[in-house]
Amino acid sequence: MTILAFVGIFAGLGVGVSGDYLGAAVLVAGVFAGSALWWLVLSAAVDRVRERVTPAVLRRVNQLAGVVIVGFGVAALWSGL
């Protein structure tokens, strides 16, 4: 889905039509650099948080996620009636 979204964005910006290969290369390099920066920041954040997450905290997060998923399921069933 992400790849299709970028294809749509690139097509909307006219990357393939204009023939400006330098602009297309800069755009692709920018997307790559942004993605790499995002993963670097995300990895650093997870590394810092990992020390604070105990098994008890993880269990509570999993229980909360389960309740939220069940809630969405009930809402979907309710809206289908």
C-alpha positions as CSV (number, residue, x, y, z in Angstrom):
1,M,0.0,0.0,0.0
2,T,2.8,2.4,0.8
3,I,4.4,1.8,-2.6
4,L,1.1,2.5,-4.3
5,A,0.7,5.7,-2.3
6,F,4.1,6.9,-3.4
7,V,3.4,6.0,-7.0
8,G,0.2,8.0,-6.8
9,I,2.1,11.0,-5.2
10,F,4.8,10.8,-7.8
11,A,2.3,10.7,-10.6
12,G,0.4,13.6,-9.1
13,L,3.6,15.6,-9.0
14,G,4.2,14.8,-12.7
15,V,7.6,13.1,-12.0
16,G,7.3,10.6,-14.9
17,V,5.8,13.1,-17.4
18,S,8.1,16.1,-17.2
19,G,11.3,14.3,-18.2
20,D,13.2,16.1,-15.4
21,Y,15.3,13.2,-14.2
22,L,17.3,15.3,-11.8
23,G,14.2,16.4,-10.0
24,A,12.9,12.8,-9.9
25,A,16.2,11.6,-8.5
26,V,16.2,14.3,-5.8
27,L,12.6,13.4,-4.9
28,V,13.5,9.7,-4.6
29,A,16.6,10.5,-2.6
30,G,14.5,12.7,-0.3
31,V,12.0,9.9,0.3
32,F,14.9,7.5,1.0
33,A,16.6,9.9,3.4
34,G,13.3,10.6,5.2
35,S,12.6,6.9,5.6
36,A,16.1,6.3,6.9
37,L,15.8,9.1,9.4
38,W,12.4,7.8,10.5
39,W,13.8,4.4,11.2
40,L,16.9,5.8,13.0
41,V,14.6,7.9,15.3
42,L,12.2,5.0,15.8
43,S,15.0,2.6,16.7
44,A,16.6,5.0,19.1
45,A,13.2,5.6,20.8
46,V,12.6,1.9,21.1
47,D,16.0,1.4,22.6
48,R,15.4,4.0,25.3
49,V,11.9,2.7,26.1
50,R,12.8,-1.0,26.1
51,E,14.6,-0.7,29.4
52,R,11.5,0.7,31.1
53,V,9.1,-1.9,29.8
54,T,8.8,-4.8,32.2
55,P,6.8,-7.9,31.5
56,A,4.0,-6.6,33.7
57,V,3.8,-3.3,31.7
58,L,3.8,-5.3,28.4
59,R,1.0,-7.5,29.7
60,R,-1.1,-4.4,30.5
61,V,-0.4,-3.0,27.0
62,N,-1.5,-6.3,25.4
63,Q,-4.7,-6.4,27.5
64,L,-5.5,-2.8,26.5
65,A,-4.9,-3.5,22.9
66,G,-7.1,-6.6,23.1
67,V,-9.9,-4.5,24.6
68,V,-9.6,-1.9,21.9
69,I,-9.7,-4.5,19.2
70,V,-12.7,-6.2,20.7
71,G,-14.4,-2.8,20.9
72,F,-13.7,-2.1,17.2
73,G,-15.1,-5.5,16.4
74,V,-18.3,-4.9,18.4
75,A,-18.7,-1.4,16.8
76,A,-18.3,-3.0,13.3
77,L,-20.9,-5.6,14.1
78,W,-23.2,-3.0,15.6
79,S,-22.9,-0.8,12.5
80,G,-23.7,-3.8,10.3
81,L,-27.1,-4.4,11.9
